[in-house]
Amino acid sequence: MANEEANEQETPAFRPEITRRLPELPGGPMRGPGLAGGFVNGDSGKKLIVGRDIVLNGQITACDQLVVEGRVEASLENSKAIEITETGFFKGSADIEEAVISGQFEGNLTVRGELTVKAKGCVQGEIRYGRLSIESGGRLIGQVEVLPAGEASDDAG
């Protein structure tokens, strides 16, 4: 028995090392208007995707890119870009650099750079923008104004 106890103490416990693999998403990095054909460099870790059946409430800050496929009721501040897909709905306020709206936005929206409203997109509320692009069928409802030159982003897109 003394030998068995000595053997147990000498043999280190086996701990396999399992490599963690991140899932590959179809379509690669998100694309939209902006520098180099996309919103944000795909290597940035500050992207938030709210999936189709997800409901998110609260305050979102310091997000490089927010992609809304589900429903968000929030205040979005200190962020760079928002994309609302055809299935997405955002209610609240957003102060950002760029926006692509294919779904619905309700509330106060300030886009210092370019606001793009796609054919099925609808933005309703108080809307302020630096530059505007609307596809046929896209809608703006409410108070709409162009930002003064000092408040708009200098990026020409």
C-alpha positions in Angstrom: 0.0 0.0 0.0 2.8 2.4 0.7 4.1 1.8 -2.9 0.6 2.5 -4.4 0.4 5.8 -2.5 3.8 6.8 -3.6 2.9 6.0 -7.3 -0.2 8.2 -7.1 1.7 11.1 -5.8 4.4 10.8 -8.6 2.0 10.6 -11.5 0.7 14.0 -12.6 -3.0 14.2 -13.4 -3.7 14.1 -17.2 -5.2 17.3 -18.4 -5.9 17.4 -22.2 -5.6 20.7 -23.8 -8.6 21.3 -26.1 -8.2 24.0 -28.8 -11.1 26.4 -28.9 -12.4 27.0 -32.4 -14.5 30.1 -33.2 -17.4 29.6 -35.6 -17.1 30.8 -39.1 -20.0 33.0 -40.1 -21.3 32.9 -43.7 -20.7 36.0 -45.8 -17.5 37.1 -44.0 -17.2 40.6 -42.6 -20.2 42.8 -42.8 -20.3 45.2 -45.8 -21.8 48.7 -46.1 -20.9 52.2 -47.0 -17.7 53.5 -45.6 -14.0 53.2 -46.0 -12.6 50.2 -47.9 -16.2 49.0 -48.7 -17.2 48.1 -45.2 -18.2 49.7 -41.9 -15.5 48.3 -39.7 -12.4 46.3 -40.0 -13.4 42.6 -39.6 -10.7 42.2 -36.9 -12.4 44.7 -34.5 -13.9 43.1 -31.5 -16.4 45.8 -30.8 -19.3 44.5 -33.0 -22.7 43.6 -31.5 -25.1 41.4 -33.5 -28.7 41.2 -32.2 -30.1 38.1 -33.8 -33.6 37.6 -35.3 -35.5 36.4 -32.2 -33.5 38.5 -29.7 -35.0 41.4 -27.8 -32.5 43.8 -26.2 -33.3 46.7 -24.0 -30.9 49.2 -22.4 -28.0 51.5 -23.3 -25.3 50.6 -25.8 -22.0 52.5 -25.8 -18.6 52.2 -27.5 -19.8 49.8 -30.1 -18.0 50.0 -33.5 -20.8 48.3 -35.3 -24.3 47.3 -34.2 -26.2 44.9 -36.4 -29.9 44.6 -35.6 -31.7 41.6 -36.9 -34.2 41.4 -34.0 -35.6 44.1 -31.8 -33.6 46.7 -29.9 -35.0 49.3 -27.5 -32.0 51.3 -26.5 -29.9 54.4 -26.4 -26.9 54.0 -28.7 -24.0 56.4 -28.0 -20.2 56.7 -28.7 -20.6 54.2 -31.6 -19.6 54.2 -35.2 -22.2 52.4 -37.3 -25.6 50.7 -37.2 -27.1 48.3 -39.7 -30.7 47.4 -39.3 -31.6 44.5 -41.5 -35.0 43.9 -43.1 -36.1 41.9 -40.0 -34.7 44.4 -37.6 -36.4 47.0 -35.5 -34.7 49.7 -33.4 -36.6 52.0 -31.1 -34.8 54.7 -29.1 -32.0 57.1 -29.9 -28.7 56.8 -31.8 -25.9 59.2 -32.3 -23.5 57.6 -34.8 -21.2 58.0 -37.8 -22.9 55.8 -40.4 -26.3 54.0 -40.7 -27.8 51.6 -43.1 -31.5 51.0 -42.5 -33.2 48.1 -44.3 -35.7 47.5 -41.5 -37.4 50.0 -39.1 -36.0 52.8 -36.9 -38.2 54.8 -34.5 -36.9 57.7 -32.4 -34.1 60.2 -32.6 -31.4 59.5 -35.1 -28.3 61.6 -35.6 -25.9 60.4 -38.3 -22.8 62.6 -38.7 -21.7 60.8 -41.9 -24.0 59.0 -44.3 -27.5 57.8 -43.6 -28.5 55.1 -46.2 -32.2 54.0 -46.3 -32.7 50.9 -48.3 -35.8 50.1 -50.4 -37.7 48.4 -47.5 -36.2 50.7 -44.8 -38.2 53.2 -42.8 -36.9 55.8 -40.4 -39.5 57.6 -38.2 -38.9 60.4 -35.7 -36.3 63.2 -35.5 -33.7 62.6 -38.1 -30.5 64.5 -38.5 -27.8 63.6 -41.0 -24.6 64.7 -42.8 -25.2 63.0 -46.1 -28.3 61.1 -47.3 -29.0 58.2 -49.7 -32.5 56.8 -50.1 -33.3 53.9 -52.4 -36.7 53.9 -54.2 -39.2 52.7 -51.7 -37.3 53.8 -48.6 -39.1 56.2 -46.3 -38.3 59.0 -43.9 -41.2 60.1 -41.6 -41.0 63.0 -39.2 -38.6 66.0 -38.7 -35.7 65.7 -41.1 -32.7 68.1 -41.2 -29.2 68.3 -42.6 -26.5 68.7 -39.9 -24.5 72.0 -40.1 -21.1 71.6 -41.6 -19.4 71.8 -38.1 -21.4 68.8 -36.8 -21.3 66.6 -39.9 -18.4 64.1 -40.5 -15.8 65.4 -42.9 -15.5 61.9 -44.5 -16.6 62.1 -48.1 -17.3 58.3 -48.0 
